[in-house]
């Protein structure tokens, strides 16, 4: 599985909850499928036993919230 990491502070107050950050870094599954996923699919992936998949789904939800906030401001 291809992964990537980001620092939790990149999201500021929009940082996803329930992710396991090691020294502030979160490892996520690196796939475009999360950007194209429905809310239901993200919900299912948030319950994954694989931390990288769970974190990717949670991160995508946080990214969507951040994008909506940016569009309004």
C-alpha positions in Angstrom: 0.0 0.0 0.0 1.4 3.4 -1.0 1.3 5.9 1.8 2.3 9.5 2.5 2.5 11.6 5.6 1.5 15.1 6.6 1.9 17.2 9.8 -1.4 17.5 11.7 -0.8 21.3 12.1 -1.3 21.7 8.3 -5.1 21.7 9.0 -5.0 24.1 11.9 -8.4 24.1 13.6 -9.8 21.8 10.9 -7.4 19.0 11.9 -9.2 15.6 11.8 -10.0 14.1 15.2 -9.3 10.4 16.0 -6.1 10.1 14.0 -2.9 8.7 15.5 -0.2 11.3 15.0 3.4 10.3 15.8 5.4 13.4 16.6 2.6 15.3 14.9 2.8 13.3 11.6 -0.1 11.3 10.3 0.3 8.4 7.8 -2.4 8.0 5.2 -3.2 5.7 2.3 -2.1 7.6 -0.8 -5.0 7.1 -3.2 -7.4 9.4 -5.2 -10.3 7.2 -4.3 -10.9 9.2 -1.1 -11.4 12.5 -3.1 -14.0 10.8 -5.3 -15.8 8.9 -2.5 -19.2 9.5 -1.2 -19.9 10.4 2.4 -21.1 6.8 3.0 -17.9 5.3 1.6 -15.8 7.6 3.8 -17.8 6.5 6.8 -17.2 2.9 6.0 -13.4 3.5 5.6 -13.3 5.4 8.9 -14.0 2.0 10.5 -11.1 0.3 8.8 -8.7 -1.8 10.8 -5.9 -0.4 8.6 -4.8 2.9 10.2 -3.6 4.4 6.9 -7.1 3.8 5.4 -8.9 5.2 8.5 -6.7 8.2 8.5 -7.1 8.9 4.8 -10.9 8.9 5.2 -10.8 11.2 8.2 -8.3 13.5 6.4 -10.6 13.7 3.4 -13.5 14.7 5.5 -11.3 17.4 7.2 -10.2 18.6 3.7 -13.8 18.9 2.5 -14.7 21.0 5.6 -11.6 23.2 5.0 -12.5 23.6 1.3 -16.1 24.6 2.2 -14.8 27.2 4.7 -12.3 28.6 2.1 -15.1 28.9 -0.5 -17.2 31.0 2.0 -14.3 33.3 3.2 
